[in-house]
């Protein structure tokens, strides 16, 4: 099995335009996870991650159903209160997650949340990214959306090699053999090495540096518009008039007292 060139290019571009350093190495990690694991074993990876590092007791939905809205259900008790985790995850290759996927997930979880106030986390996870419409919709809701960059963070904490050892220890050799697919990683990544050394990649790296500089640099002081300048002048005049009135009032009060004394 070979990785499509289109996907290698997109994954690198996604990291570069996030302003990420070493986009080439990070793309390798994500592509390895996408192509090493089947859809089911990607869910298993997340199950192990949330159990080990978030202390949830996780159940995984084994039966595949197109209408299924939840892949992982987790539960834990904190301060004697039950907290619940609901996850829908997709090990997508090239396509980004659109708004409709998020809306369907939201509609399903909305009813669950109304029945139970103890839900702690509602998460939609994808190994790619989300469309702008999906992101705009998410901002108005309680759903967390984790993309390829968040998955890379997971891999930094919980590498695939550690996951392999855990499967072997917890579930045996049979499950370990089922969990990882064989694919031509070196042959697939040859194009990635070629792309890293070409002119287009160098141009994108320069763009990345500019983006990173812009993000980290302090915001420029914006020039005031004519309306803002007029408002400031008007406010200044009002303040000056207030001070003059106070001085007049004090002078008047002194004059009255001087008349009597």
C-alpha positions in Angstrom: 0.0 0.0 0.0 1.4 3.4 -1.0 0.5 6.8 0.3 -1.0 9.1 -2.3 1.3 12.0 -3.3 -1.7 14.4 -2.9 -2.0 13.4 0.7 1.7 13.8 1.5 1.7 17.3 0.0 -1.5 18.3 1.8 -0.3 17.0 5.2 3.0 18.9 4.9 1.1 22.0 3.7 -1.3 21.8 6.7 1.7 21.8 9.1 3.5 24.5 7.3 0.6 26.9 7.3 0.1 26.3 11.0 3.6 27.8 11.4 4.9 24.4 12.6 8.7 23.8 12.5 10.0 20.5 11.0 6.7 20.0 9.1 8.4 17.2 7.1 9.0 15.1 10.3 5.6 15.8 11.7 3.9 14.8 8.4 5.7 11.5 8.6 4.2 10.8 12.1 0.7 11.5 11.0 0.9 9.6 7.7 2.4 6.6 9.6 -0.6 6.6 12.0 -3.1 6.9 9.2 -1.7 4.1 7.2 -0.5 1.8 10.0 -3.9 1.5 11.7 -7.3 0.4 10.4 -10.3 2.5 11.3 -11.1 0.3 14.2 -7.5 0.2 15.6 -7.3 4.0 15.3 -10.3 4.0 17.7 -8.4 1.5 19.9 -5.4 3.9 20.0 -7.6 6.7 21.2 -9.2 4.3 23.7 -5.8 3.5 25.2 -4.7 7.1 25.2 -7.8 8.4 27.1 -7.6 5.5 29.6 -3.9 6.0 30.3 -3.6 9.8 30.3 -7.2 11.0 31.1 -8.2 8.3 33.5 -11.4 7.3 31.7 -12.8 3.8 31.6 -13.5 3.6 27.8 -15.9 1.4 25.9 -15.4 1.1 22.1 -18.2 0.5 19.6 -17.2 -2.7 17.7 -20.1 -2.9 15.3 -19.8 -0.6 12.3 -23.0 1.4 11.6 -23.2 4.3 9.1 -25.7 6.1 11.4 -23.6 5.6 14.5 -22.6 9.0 16.1 -20.4 7.8 19.0 -17.3 5.7 18.6 -16.0 5.9 22.2 -17.8 6.3 25.5 -15.9 7.0 28.6 -16.7 7.4 32.3 -14.8 8.4 35.4 -15.6 9.6 38.9 -14.1 12.8 40.2 -15.0 14.1 43.7 -17.7 11.4 43.8 -19.3 12.8 40.7 -19.7 10.9 37.4 -18.1 12.5 34.4 -18.8 11.2 30.9 -16.7 11.4 27.7 -18.3 11.0 24.2 -16.0 10.8 21.1 -16.6 10.5 17.4 -13.4 9.9 15.5 -12.4 9.6 11.8 -9.1 8.3 10.5 -9.5 10.3 7.2 -6.9 10.3 4.5 -7.2 13.5 2.4 -10.7 14.9 2.9 -11.3 17.5 5.7 -14.3 17.2 7.9 -17.2 19.4 6.7 -20.0 21.2 8.6 -22.6 18.5 8.1 -20.6 16.0 10.0 -20.3 18.4 13.0 -24.0 19.3 12.9 -25.1 15.6 12.9 -22.7 14.9 15.9 -24.0 18.0 17.7 -27.7 17.1 17.2 -27.1 13.6 18.6 -25.1 14.7 21.6 -27.4 17.7 22.3 -30.2 15.3 23.5 -27.7 13.3 25.6 -26.5 16.5 27.3 -30.0 17.7 28.1 -30.7 14.4 29.9 -27.5 14.4 31.9 -25.6 17.4 33.3 -22.5 15.4 34.2 -21.0 15.3 30.7 -17.4 16.6 30.9 -16.1 16.3 27.3 -17.7 16.0 23.9 -15.1 15.6 21.2 -14.9 15.2 17.4 -11.5 13.9 16.4 -10.0 13.8 12.9 -6.6 12.9 11.5 -7.1 15.6 8.9 -8.5 19.1 9.5 -12.0 20.8 9.6 -13.5 23.1 7.0 -14.0 26.8 7.9 -17.7 26.3 8.1 -17.3 23.4 10.5 -15.0 25.6 12.6 -17.4 28.5 12.6 -20.2 26.2 13.8 -18.1 24.7 16.5 -17.3 28.1 18.0 -21.0 28.5 19.0 -21.3 25.1 20.6 -19.7 23.0 23.4 -18.0 20.5 21.1 -14.2 20.1 21.1 -12.7 19.6 17.7 -9.2 17.9 17.5 -7.4 17.8 14.2 -4.2 16.3 12.8 -2.1 18.7 14.9 -3.7 17.5 18.1 -3.2 13.9 17.0 0.5 14.7 16.5 0.5 16.0 20.1 -1.0 12.6 21.2 1.7 10.8 19.3 4.4 12.8 21.1 2.9 11.7 24.5 1.9 8.2 23.4 4.0 6.9 20.5 2.8 4.0 18.3 5.6 1.8 19.5 4.3 2.2 23.1 0.8 1.4 21.9 2.1 -1.8 20.3 3.7 -2.9 23.6 0.4 -2.2 25.4 -1.6 -4.2 22.9 0.8 -7.2 23.3 0.6 -6.9 27.1 -3.1 -6.3 27.4 -4.6 -8.3 24.5 -2.0 -10.7 23.2 -0.1 -11.5 20.0 -3.2 -12.2 17.9 -4.6 -8.8 18.5 -1.2 -7.2 17.9 -1.0 -8.8 14.4 -4.5 -7.6 13.6 -3.8 -4.0 14.8 -1.1 -2.8 12.4 -1.3 -2.9 8.6 1.8 -3.5 6.5 2.6 -0.7 4.0 5.6 0.4 2.1 6.6 3.2 4.4 10.1 3.9 2.9 8.8 3.8 -0.7 5.9 6.0 0.2 8.1 8.5 2.0 10.6 8.7 -0.9 8.4 11.3 -2.5 8.2 13.2 0.8 12.0 13.4 0.8 12.0 14.6 -2.8 9.3 17.2 -2.0 11.3 18.4 1.0 14.2 19.3 -1.2 12.4 21.0 -4.1 11.8 24.7 -4.7 8.1 24.7 -3.8 8.8 23.4 -0.3 11.5 26.1 0.2 8.9 28.8 -0.8 6.4 27.4 1.7 9.0 27.3 4.4 9.7 31.0 3.9 5.9 31.6 4.1 5.8 29.6 7.4 8.6 31.7 8.9 6.7 34.9 7.9 3.5 33.5 9.5 5.3 32.5 12.7 7.0 35.9 12.9 3.7 37.7 12.4 2.0 35.6 15.1 4.8 36.1 17.6 5.4 39.8 16.9 3.5 42.4 19.0 0.5 43.9 17.2 1.1 47.1 15.2 -0.4 50.3 16.5 -3.3 51.0 14.1 -3.7 54.5 12.8 -6.8 56.2 14.1 -9.6 57.0 11.6 -10.8 60.6 11.1 -14.0 59.7 13.1 -11.9 58.4 16.0 -9.7 61.5 15.9 -12.8 63.8 16.0 -14.2 61.8 18.9 -11.0 62.1 20.9 -10.9 65.9 20.3 -14.5 66.2 21.3 -13.8 64.2 24.5 -10.8 66.3 25.3 -12.8 69.5 24.9 -15.5 68.1 27.2 -12.9 67.2 29.8 -11.4 70.7 29.6 -14.9 72.3 30.0 -15.5 70.1 33.0 -12.3 71.3 34.6 -13.1 75.0 33.9 -16.6 74.6 35.4 -15.1 73.0 38.6 -12.6 75.9 38.9 -15.4 78.5 38.4 -17.6 76.7 41.0 -14.7 76.8 43.6 -14.0 80.4 42.8 -17.7 81.3 43.3 -17.8 79.4 46.6 -14.7 81.2 47.9 -16.3 84.6 46.9 -19.4 83.8 48.9 -17.5 82.8 52.0 -15.2 85.9 51.7 -18.4 88.1 51.7 -19.4 86.7 55.1 -16.0 86.5 56.6 
